[in-house]
Structures are given as C-alpha cells and as structure tokens.
Amino acid sequence: MQEENQDCECSEKREKSQPTVLSKILNKVFVSENEKELRMTLCRACEHFNETFVQCGICGCFLEAKTRLKNFHCALDQIGQEPKW
C-alpha cells in the first residue's frame, strides 16, 4: 500500500470548471428543477388538469415533459384566459 503524498496538489481546491457545451445547451432548453416543480404545482391546481395521465385538458400535452421546457407556457391562453406560467 502506498503512502499518500502530503505535498500532492490533489488536495488543493480546484478552480470551478467552465460549463460544458452540453450543459450550455441543456440550460437553454430546460428550466431548473424548482421552476418545473412550480409549474407542475400550478398545473395540478388547474381545473383542466387530467390527473390520470398528468396531461393538460386544453392542449393535450403531457405535463411532466411540457413543464420542463423553457419555450413552452400554460395553455390557458388558447381558451382566452391568462396563462398561469
């Protein structure tokens, strides 16, 4: 068994790494987990929420997917109401 080298630079704090190309793309496509949960909470409270399929009764979207996407919004505007998110 080798002794640990106390002078090794491994134990020093590393600089925060730069975001990867993939993480930059994902951040442009998806909202944060907190935002997704907020959207789902609003959807679950809506009268058009289909609990069986976790689906919007207006647009038919599956909300576990739709609430994760940045460029999507609540479908209430399709029936003349103010979108909740």
N, C-alpha and C positions, 0 to 999 in steps of 0.2 A: 504494500500500500504506500502510495506516495504522500509525502507531507505537502500540505498546502503552502503555497508561496505567499508569504505575508506582503511581499512587495508587488504582487500582481496588480495590474491596473483594473482587473475584472471587478474588484470590489468597489471601485470608484463609481460615483453616479454617472450614468451615461446621459449625454445630451438628448433631449426629446427628439425623436426621429421625425423626419418630414413625412407628411401624409403620402401614401402610395397612390398611384394612378387609379387603382380600383376603389380606394376609399373616397377619392375625389368624385368619381363617377357615382358611387352609391349615395353620397351626400347630396348630389344634385337630383337624384331620382326619388329617394326615400326620406320621409320625415323622421324625427327622433322617436324613440320608443314612448317617451312622455306625450308627445303630440299625438301619436297613434292612439294611445290609451284615452286621451281627452276626446278625440273624435269618436272612438267606439262608445264612450260613455254617453255622448250626445246622441248617437245613433240608437243605442239601446233604450233611451228615454223617449224616442220618437214614436208616434202612433203608426208610422209606416214601416217600422222595423219588423222583419219576419224572423222570429227567434229560432224557428226550426232550422232554417238554412243560413242564419246570420246574413240576411240579404235585405237590400233596400226594396221596399214595395213599390217605389216610384220608378227607379231606373233599372232595377233587377240586378244591380252589381252585388257581388259577394264582398261584404264589408271588411272582412279580415284582410283582403287584398287592397281594396279601394282606399281605406283609411291610412294605409302605409305610403301612398304615393303623393308626392308633392303637388303635382299639377292637376289633381282631382279635387272636387269640392262636393258638398252636400247637394243632393238633387232637388231640394225643396223649390229651387228657382224654376224648375220645369213645370210646377203647378202654381206659379205666381206667388210663392211665399219666399221670405228671406232665408237663404241657406244658413244653417247653424254653424257650419265651418267651411 
